[in-house]
Amino acid sequence: MSSTPLAESAKNANYSFKDIPIIDLSAISNKDDLAARRALAEDIRNACMNVGFFYVKNHGVPDTVIEDAFTKSQEFFALSLNAKMKIENKTTPNFKGYSPLLSGNNDPNNNGDLQEGFEFGWERFSNEEDAEGKRLDGNKQHHDGVMAGANVWPKELPEFRRAALRYYHALVKLGKSLFPIFALALGLEEGFFDDKTRHSAALMRMLHYPPQAGPVDDRVMGIGAHTDWECFTILWQEPGIQALQVLNAKKEWIKAPPIPGTFVVNLGDQLARWTNDIFKSTVHRAINRSGVERYSIPLFFGTDYDVKLEPIPGCVTSDRPMKYEVITAGEYVKSKLAETYGH
C-alpha cells in the first residue's frame, strides 16, 4: 500500500485546464516502434490526469463513413414522432431504441435534456463489409450479460441500419486500439485490457439537439451536467456548432468546439473507478444556443459487462485509499440508465 509512481504522478496533476489538448494518433498502430507508442501514451496519461478530455486526429476513420452516418441520422430524426415512438427505448429491457425530447435527465437539478436520441449496441452485418471494405467475422459472438437484447431499427429507413452499423464498427475498432495505449499510460503491459474487452461492450447514441432559446440559467439544456459511465467516449460533433462544455477544477465551463478531422475522447466512470480516480471522469454538458439544429454521435466504450471494476495495480496506496465499491461493469451501466430514463 506504499506510494507508487502512478499515485505520485497524480499528486502533481493540475485540473485547472483552460483548453482541451489535441493528440495525434499516427503512432497508435506502429507495432515496430515501442518508443513512439510510449510517447503517445505519455501524452494521453497527461490528458487523462489533468483534463479527462482530449481530441484525437489521424484516427483512421474514413470521412465517407462519418458523413453517411450523419446523413442517415438526420433522416431518422426527420421521421414523424409516431414512427419514432414505435421503437421507444422504454419498451425495451435494455434501453435500446428511440428516446424522445426531455425523456432523459442526466442532471437531477434540471428539468430534462433537450435532445432526442437513438441508441444501439453491437450487431454484426449479415455477410456485409466493415468501414474499410473487409468482411466482418460472422462467427464472432457477443455477450451483454445484464444488458443483453437485440437492437431495434426503424422499418421506414432500411439504409439507416447499415450506415449506423458501418460507423459503429469503425469506432469500435478505434476504441479497441486505444486500450493498449491506456495500459501503457498506466504503466502496465499493453495487453492488460485484452481479456477484459473481448466483446464490444459499446453503446452508440445518435443525438439531435433542437436550437435552444430562453435564459442561460434555465433548467432545461441539451444535456445536463454529468459524467459518462463507461471507460471512455468517442464523440463526433457536427462541424461549426459549439455546444459541448467541460468543467474544470475552478468550476469554469471550458468550451470544446468541433475541430475538423478530429473526435473528442473523454474518460468515463468505469476507467475512473478502475484507476481510483487517478484518471479523471470529467463533468460536462451540452447547450445548443446556435440557433440551428445540432447533431452528434457518441460511442460509449466500456469493458465487458461481466468484468468487476476493481482498482488497477498501483492506484490504491496508504494515502490514496480505495474510493469505490466493487461492481460489475454491466450492473453499473444498467443502474445509471435506469436513473436517467426512469425505468
Summary of the structure (lengths in Angstrom):
residues: 343
radius of gyration: 19.4
end to end distance: 40.6
largest distance: 59.9
contacts: 1090
relative contact order: 0.18
helix: 30%
strand: 20%
